[in-house]
Amino acid sequence: MKSIHALAAAGALLAMLALPACVQTAQTNPSNPTVKVTPLGGIDGEFCPQDRALVFEDPNGTRILYDPGRTVAGGGDPRLGTIDIILVSHMHGDHVGNARNKAPNSGSCASPDMSVSSMPNSNAVDIALAKKSKIVTGSEMPPFFAAKLKANGGNPADSMLARFGGSVTVGGVRIATVTAMHSNGVDPEYIGGELGKAMKDAGIAGDVGLATGYVLRFSNGLVAYLSGDTGITADQDRVVRDYYRAKLAVMNIGDGFSTGPAEAAYVMNDLVKPASVIASHANEVGTIAGKVRAGSKTEAFIKAAKMPVHVPLSGKTMAFDAGGVCTGGC
């Protein structure tokens, strides 16, 4: 009998000892919820010339795909999972996706696979149809995406507007658009027919308004600035930093088409001043075997920036707290 009581007492003691650890685990995770950021580039573990796509996952589970471009293998890409929202900064093929790879890790970092045409819909629309995602854009882009969704049996109302100075909240994430100084023409091949042919022959593109960047406010309080293709703008100081108070930035560094490493570093150091920045749109082989390539624009940006620069290695998830500090995967 004593042995039975002893066993019971020991079991109770073990349960009591175990309880604080369980409670602590339950309390620790909600106390510092993080936003997860997963790059979907061309080659696992690398940062390659065509890499644009990032998936942001809010602590509440909402998943946002930013600029799917050419490195997401359509709606069937196994890396995607659930996608609730798609953001497109502008209509150039390397962002909206005029073509795509046939599968993840096809081609090489230096010579990415872009063998599958996404015309006339775009990779963004094909993914939205497959995942039943909302497409949130600014300027005059929403009617274009609404028409594409409708033409393919989707719901045109899934194309949503967030124009400069306003915002929409989807899945608990507040989405606003901000200035990006860049062109934003629609390739005539998206239009097709006689009109598209006449435009192509004349060398002109469709007009869907200004290119955009994005500011996202996640449910844990993190504010992230996604620059899109842009030059240096006063709004990066007065709007992105002063008004929205962004703590995490995704900054294009490719030069020629947008800010180069020196300009991007100025934007980060002197205008936006985030806690952390994710390099983007390098238009080069940024890494070899997962390490930053010596002499690259990626290296130049890292050296010039005064805050931590995180290189988006495809498939490697990073986690950021409300203050924009990386807490894992960086």
N, C-alpha and C positions, 0 to 999 in steps of 0.2 A: 504493500500500500504506500509505504514511504517512497518507494522508487517511482510510483506513478505520480505522487505529488511533486517529487523532485523534478521529474520530466516536465510536468505541467508548468512548474515555476520557471524552469530553464527556458521553456518555449516562450513564456510570457516575457521573460527578460530579453530574449533575443528579439522578440517583436518590438519591445520598447526601444532597444538599441537601434533597430533598423528604421524605426519610424522617422526620427529626425532627418536621416539621409534622404528618405523618400520625399518628405515635406520640403526639404531644401531644394531638391531637384525640381519639384513642381513649382517652387517659388522663383527659382533662379531664371528659368527660361522666359517667363512672362516679364520679368523685371528688366530685361534688356533685349527686347525683340529687335531683330535685324532684318534688313532688306537684302535678299540674295540676288546677286548679279552673275549670270552665266553667259559668257560669250559663245556664239555659235559660228565659229569661223570655218575656214576651209580645211585645216589639218589639225587634229587633236594636239593640244599642248603647245601650239605655235601661234604667233601673231603675223598674219600674212597680208599681202597687198590688197585683196578684195574684202578683208574682214570689216564688217560694219555691224552685224546683227548682235544684239544683246537681249537677254531675257531678264526682266526684273520681276522678282516675286515678293509681293508684300507679305508682311507677317500674317495677314488674314487669308492668304492663299491666292489672291488675285495675281495673275501672271500677264505681263506686258511684254510684247515683242517690239523692239525698236529697230527700224530700218532693216528689214529682212535681207534686202540686197540679193546677191548672187550666191551666197554660201549656205543658205538654208535650202535643203532639197525638197522644196514644195511642202504641201500640207501633210505628206506622208513621212517627213523627216522624223525618225524615231527620237530625236533629241528634244523635240518640241514639247511633248506633253500637252496639257491643257493650255490654250492661249485665249485669254479673255479679251485682250485689247491689242490692237496693232497700231503703232505710231509710224508715220512716214514723214520725214523732215521735208522732202521735196521729191520731184518726179524724175530725177536722173536715174538711169538704169542701175547704177551701182547701189542705189538706196531702195527704190521701189521694187527693183528686180525685173529687168527686161529679159534676163536669162538666169540660169541657175546650174548648180552642179547636179549630176545625176544621182549622187549619193554622198554622204559625209566621207571625207578623206579621199575623195577621188581627185586625180591630178596630184600636184605637188604644191608646196608653199610658193615656190618661185613661179610655177606655171599652173595656176588654179584651173580646175575644170569648170567651164561655163557652157557646156555642150547642149543643154536643154533650153530651148526657147520658152519664154513665159509670155510671149505675145499672143493675142492682143490684150490679155487680162492683166498681167504683171504677177510676179511672185506673191506680192502682198495680198492681192485679191484672191489668188488661188488658195493661199493659206487661210484667209478669212472664211472662204466658202467651206473649206474642209473642217475648220475648227469652230465655225459659227461665232467668229470673233467680231467685236466692234472695231471699226477703223476710225480713229480719231485724228483729224488733221485740221489745219488752219487755212487762211486765205480763201481761195476759191476751189480748193481741192475736193471738198466733200461731195459736190454734185458729180464730179468725175467718178469717184469711187462708188457712189450710189447707183449710177447708171451701169457700171460694170457688174455690181452685185445683182441688180435687177435682171440684166441680160443673161445671167447665168443661174437664175432661179433662186437667188439669195434675197434677203430683205434689204431694200434700199435704206430703210431707217437705221440699219446698223452702221451707216456712214454718218459720223457725228462731227459737228463743228465746234472748235474751240479757237475763236479768233482773238487777236491781240487785245489784251486788257480784260478779257473774260476767261472763264474756265468752266469745265464740266467735271463732275465727280462720277466715276464709274468704278464699281466694285470697291468703294472705300478709298480710292486714290483720286486726288484732285489733279487735273491736267490743265495746264495753261500753255499757250504758245507765246514765244517771244521772237524778237527780230533776229533774222539770220541774213547777212548780206551775201546773196548768191543768186544766180539765175535759177529759173524753175519752169523751163519749157517742157511741154508734153510731146514726146516723140510722135510724129505722124503715124507710125505703125500701130500705136494704140487706138488711133481713130479709124484707120482703114478706109476702104472704099475709094471712090473718086476724089473725095475731099482730102483724105489722107495722102493719096498719090500726088495731088496737085500741091499740097503743102510741102511734101518731101522734095518734089521737083524744084520748088521755089526756094528751098533751103530754110524754111521757117517752121517754128514749133507752135503748139497750142499754148494759150496763156491761161494759167490757173493761179495767178496772183503771186505774191512773194513767197520765197522759201521761209521756213520757220525753224526755230529751235523749240525746245520744250522745257517746262519746269514742272516737275512732279512732286507732290506732297503726299508721302506715304502715311499709313495709319500709325506708325510709330513716331511720327514727327519729322522724319528725315525729308529734307528738300534737296532734290537733285536737278541739276541743269544739264540738259543734253543739247550741245551746241549746234548739231547739224553742220552742214558746210557753211562756213561764215568767215568774214573778215573781222577786224576789230571794230566794235561798235560802242558808243556811249552807253547803250542800254545794258551792256554787260556789267557796268558799274551801277548806274542809277536804278535799273529795274531788277536785274538778276541778283545783285548783291544787296542793294539798299532796300528794295521792296520785298523780294521773295526770300532773301537771306539763305541762298543755296549753300549747303555744306559739302555736297559731293558734286563733282562735275565730270562729264564725258566730253573731252575736247579733241577736235580734229586737228591733226598736226602735219598733214600731207604735203602742204605747200603747193604752189601752182594753181590749184583749184580752190584752196581754202587757206587758213592760217598755216604757216610753217612752224617749225619748232620754236624759233625765237619769238614770233608773234603770239603763238599759243601760250608760251611761258609768260609773256607780258600780260595777256588776258587773265591768266590764272593768278600771277603774283601781284598785279597792281589793280585789277578791276574786280574780278569775282571773289578772289581770296577764299576758296573753299578749304576744308580740312584735308580733303583727298581729291585726286583726279585720276580718272581712267583715260589713258591715251586711246585715240581712235583714228581710223582713216589715215594710216601712215603711207599707203600706196607704195609699200616696199616690203621686203622680207625683214620684219622687225626682230625676229628671234631665230636662232638655230639651236635645235635640241632644247628648246625652252629657255634659252639664255639670250639676253639682249645682244644683238649683233653689234660688234665694235664699228664705229664710224657711221652708224645708222642715224636717221632722223629721230628714231625712238630714243636712242641713247642721248642725242643732243637735247631733246626735250626733258628727259629725266634730269640731266645735269643742270639745266637752266631753271627748272621749277623749284620753288622754295618749300613746297609741301610734298608729301609722299605721292609718287606717281605709280599707279598700278597698271601693269601691262596685261591686256585681256587675252590670256592664253585660252584658246578654244577648248571648251568643255570643262574648264576649271572654275568652279563656283567661288565667288567672293561674298563676304557678308559685311554689311555696314550698319553701324548703329545710328541713332538719331542725330548724333553729332557729326556724321560723315566719316567716322574713324573705322578702318577695316579691322574687324574682330576675328576674321578667319579666312583662309584660302588665299591670302595675299603674300 
